[in-house]
Amino acid sequence: MPPVYVGCAGWSLPREHWPLFTADGTHLQRYASQLTAVEINSSFYRPHRPQTYARWAESVPATFRFSVKMPKLITHVQRLQDCESLLEEFLSQCTALGDSLGCLLVQLPPSLAYDEAVADAFFSALRQRYAGPVVLEPRHESWLNADAVLVEKRIGRVAADPSPIPGGDAPGGWPGIQYWRWHGSPRIYHSNYDRDRLENLAQHMHLATQARSVIWCIFDNTASGFAVSNAMTLRAMLADPDHRS
């Protein structure tokens, strides 16, 4: 079966969850003892040296994967245009993760509407430089019309919760990767997900694995400390045969 990656946005461990993780090592090493993936959001705000990415990769098991958020200089300042040199700089940094680089996340500003020519040129430039998994989190509803370009360029569309666009809560784009990004609902970044929501998500993820998709779920409801417990609960559900039907 295709791999399933479950984790959080960042590897901070709230103190109340420490007993669930190994007691030794760095925060990242302890986090990676139980969860299979992490999303690096800090790359959106500032660059990291290749040596930093390489050190992170050396700290985790061989099966662990990082998702790395594309810099806002590319997505929000340049708005996907005339950013080939910025792409090369970013990729020269994050590809130091080696095989531990599992995905690139492209999150767009709500004001950025879909323009087929711009999207095609940007993803073509990206694909000329990087062949690995990529997902897009658009926040303007016009991007729901972009599936033809996304499929051609092998770009998955994020299933976000909550989503600012109708239909944005379901995966789209290229079906080879399905990426759930749960921010906390109803209070974004804060709200806990109850067991019923997580069970429903586990069922959707199981169906996606049957469709031979690579599956990701990242919990971004970190502000009140719920992301770790939600990720651990989802991992347990996915490992339980009772949640595979």
N, C-alpha and C positions, 0 to 999 in steps of 0.2 A: 504494500500500500504506500501511497505518497506520504511524505513526512507531514507531521502536524506540529506547529510551533506555537507555544502559548507562553505569554510573558507580560511584562509591564513596560510602560514608558519610563525608563530609568531603572536602576537596580538598588534604589534605596529600600531598606528593610525596616519597617516600623518595629519598635522595640518589642511590642506584644507578640510579634510573629517570629522573633529570634529562635525560640525553641524548635521551630519547624525546620530550621536550616542547620547545616554543619557549623560548629562553633569556631572553626579555625579558618584563617585566610582573610583576604580582603573582602569588602562588601560584595564586589562582583563575584569572587570565587564562592562565597557563601550563597549568594543568590543563584548562581549557576549549578549549585548542588541539587536543586529541586526543580527549577524551571528551565525550559528549553530554548528560550529566546528573550531578547530585550530590544527595545526600540531606543536608539540614541537620538534624542531631540535637541541636545545642545549644539549639534552640528548645524542646526537651522540658524543659530545666533552667532556662532563664531567657529573658525576653523580649528581643527585638531591636527597636530603633527602626525605624519605617518608612523613615527616611532610610538606615539600614544596608541594609535589603533593596533599596531603590532603587539604592544604589551597587553592590551585587552584580549586580543585573540589568544595569546599564550596563556592567559589566566583561566580559560574555560575548557570544558571537555570538547572532544573532536566533533561531537554531534550538535553542539550548541551553535546558535546562529544570531547574528546581529542584523537588525534593520536600521538603516541610517537615513535620517531626514535630510532632504536636499536644502542647501542654504537659501535663506530668504533673499539674498542678492540675486539669485536666479529666478525664484518664483514670484517674489513680491516687488522687487525693485526693477529688474529687467523684464519681468512679466513674460518670461520664456523666450525673449527675443534678443538676438545679438549677444549670446552668452556662451559661445563655444569655448573661449579661454577660461571662463569661470567653471564650466563643466570639467574641463581638463584638470584644473587646479583641484577641484573637489574630488574627482576620481583618483587623482594621484595620491590623495590623502587616504580616503576610506578604503581603497582596494588593498591597502597594507594589512587589512584584516584577513586577506587570503581566502581560504575556503570557509572561514567563519562569517564572511559577508553573505548574508542570506537574502537581502532585499534592499532596494532603494525606495524611499517614500517621497513622493512629490505632492506636497499639500499646497493648494492654490488659494489665493485670497478670494473672499466672496465677491469682489468687484470684477474679477477676471472672467469674462464671458468666453465661450468657445468660439474660436476662429480656426477653421479647418486648416488654412494655409500655415498659420502660426504653429498650431499643434503638430502638423505633419513635419514641418521644418525642425521643430525642437526635438521631437522624439526620433527623427532620423539622425540628427546630430548626436543624440545620446546613444542610439544604437550603433553608430559608427565607432563609438568609444567604449561601450559596455554592453555585454551580451546577457548579463544575468537578470534575475527577477526584478521587476519594477512595478510599483503600484501607484495609482493616482488618487488623491482625495480632493475632488473638485468641490467648490462651495457655491457655484452658480449653476442653476438648473439647466442652462443651455448645454452643459457638458454631458447631459444624458443623451444627446444626439451625436456623441463622439465615438460610439462603439466601433464603427467601421475602421477608424484610424487606430483606436486602441487595440483592436484585434490584429490588425495588420502589423503593428509594432510590438505585439506581445506585451501589452500593458494591462494589468488588472485594475479595475476600479474598486476602491475601498467601500466596504459597507460600514458606514459610520452611525454611531448612536450617541447622542441624538444627531440627526442630519438636518442641515438647514434647507435641503432641497427635497421635494417629493420623490420618493423612490431611491433616495441616496442611502437608505438603510439596508439595501440588498447588494450583494456583489454584482459587478458588471464588467464590461470590457472583455479582455482576453480571459477565457475560462481556465487557463492552465494554472492560475494562482487566484486564490480567494482569500481576502484579507479583511478581517473584522477589526475595527478600531472603535472601541467602546470608551467614550469619554465620561460617562456618568450621566444618568437620567433619573429624575427630571433636572437635578441641579448639576450642571456640567462641571466636571473635574472633581466633584465631591460625592455624589450620590452612590450608595451601595446598590449592587444588583442582587435581587433576592433569588432564591433557589429555583423558582419557576422560570425566571428569565434565563438563568444559566442552563437549565435543563433543555429549554427550547433551543438555545444556541448550540448546545452539544449535539442535538439531533440534526440541525442544519449542517454543522461541520462534518458529521458522519456521512450525510448524503453527499457532501462535496468530495470527501475522500473516495466514495464509490464512483464518482465521476472522474477520478484520477487527477484531481486538482491538488496542488500543494496548498496547504492550509495554514493560515496565520490568525491568531487572535491576540491583540494587544489591548490591555486595560490601561486607560489614561486617567482614571478617576483616582489620582494619587493624592490630591490635596488634603483629603481627610483620612488617608491611609487604607482605603478599601481595595486598591488594585491588587495587592499581593494576595489577600484572602480570596478574592474573586478568581484570580488566576489559578491558585491552588485548588479551589473547589472545582473549577472547570476541568483541570487536568485529571482530577480523581474521577469525574464523571466520564470523561473520554476513555479512561482505562477500565471502566466498569461495564461488563457486557450488558447489564440491564439497561444501559443508555445507548445501545447500538441498534435498537430496533425502532 
